[in-house]
Amino acid sequence: MGIRQYKPVTAGRRQGSVSDFAEITDRKKKPEKSLLLPKPK
């Protein structure tokens, strides 16, 4: 799993880094149709 490091724009972001969940979530896959429910109007 990758780590995303922020550019030091502010003092709080200077040492900031968070986990990158790109391996877990695939943006190209569509959701499973059987798990979806229609939104009520």
Contacts in CASP RR format, 6 or more apart in sequence:
PFRMAT RR
TARGET T0000
AUTHOR 0000-0000-0000
METHOD contacts of the structure
MODEL  1
MGIRQYKPVTAGRRQGSVSDFAEITDRKKKPEKSLLLPKPK
1 19 0 8 1.000
1 20 0 8 1.000
1 21 0 8 1.000
1 23 0 8 1.000
1 24 0 8 1.000
2 19 0 8 1.000
2 20 0 8 1.000
2 22 0 8 1.000
2 23 0 8 1.000
3 17 0 8 1.000
3 18 0 8 1.000
3 19 0 8 1.000
3 20 0 8 1.000
4 17 0 8 1.000
4 18 0 8 1.000
4 19 0 8 1.000
4 20 0 8 1.000
5 16 0 8 1.000
5 17 0 8 1.000
6 13 0 8 1.000
6 16 0 8 1.000
6 17 0 8 1.000
7 13 0 8 1.000
8 14 0 8 1.000
END
